[in-house]
Amino acid sequence: MATAKQEAGAAKAATKQTKAGTGIHAPVQPSPELGAVVGNDKLPRSEVISKVWEYIKSNNLQNPENKREILADDNLKKVFGKDKVTMFEMNKYISAHVKA
């Protein structure tokens, strides 16, 4: 049998888990520049990153000599503001192109 304290803790944990739509799962609106890559619908931030990676891989935009480097095409240059970025810098540029 669970005590009242244990039941209260379980209820609190359950409400924390049901707060979908917050943090990385919160829907964001891509800018028109980013929308050219991921679409213009609201998406969770995690899905935006996944779609950018799909775009990078399908268009063969990773530097073959250094896979951590992304060589921007015309669409990604509008988002990144330069010809190449590392995968670690990419999120910084993407976050400037999304609104909650």
N, C-alpha and C positions, 0 to 999 in steps of 0.2 A: 504494500500500500504506500502510495506517495503521500508525503506530508503536505500541508498547506504551503509551506515555503517552497518545496520542490515544484508544486503545481504552478505557483506564481512565477517561478523562474522559467518553467517550460512555456507558459503563456507569453512571457516577455520575449523569449527567444523566437517564438512563432511569429509574433508581430514584426520583429526585426527582419525575418526572412521574407515576409510578404510585402515589403516595401520595394517592389520592383518599380523600375522607372526612375531610380535615383542613381547618382554617381555615374559610373561608366555605362549604365543601362538606360540613362535618361535620354529621351529622344532629343536630337539637336537638328537644327535646320542648316544644311550646307549653303555656303555662298554660291552665287552663280558660277564662279570659277571652279570651285570644288564640285559643284553639281554636274559639270561637264564630264567629270570622272566617275562619280558615285551615284548620280541621279539627283533630282531635286526634291524628293520626298524626305520627310523627317525620318531619321534613323537613329538608333542608339549609337553612341560614340564608338563602341567596340565594333559595330557593323561597318561604320565609316572606314575605320582602319583596315578591316578585312577587305572591303571593296577596293580601297586604294592598292593593297597588296595584290589583289586579283588583277587589277589594271596593269600594275608594274610587271607582273609575271607574264600576262598574256601578250604584252607589247614588248617583252624582252628588254626591259629598261634597267636591269641590274648590270653593273660593270662586270664583265666576265673575269677580269683579273682581280677584282675586289668586290665580292658579292654584297658587302655591307654598304656599298656606294650605289646610289640611284641616279641614273642619267636621265634628266627630265626631258620629256618631249614638249611640244607647244602647250598642251593642256596643263601639264604639271609645272611648267615654268611660271604660269599664271598663279599657281598656288604657292610654289616655293620661292619664287622671285629670283632664282638663279639656275644655272645649268645643271648642277649636281649637288646632292646632299647625301649625308650618311643616313642610315636607317634610324640612328639615334636622334638626329635633328628633325626628322620628318614630322614627328608628333607636334613639335613646337610650331611649325608652319601650318599644319592642319588645324590646330586649335584656334589659330587666328581667323580661320575661314568657317567656323561653326558658331551658331547662336543657340542658346537654350530655349 
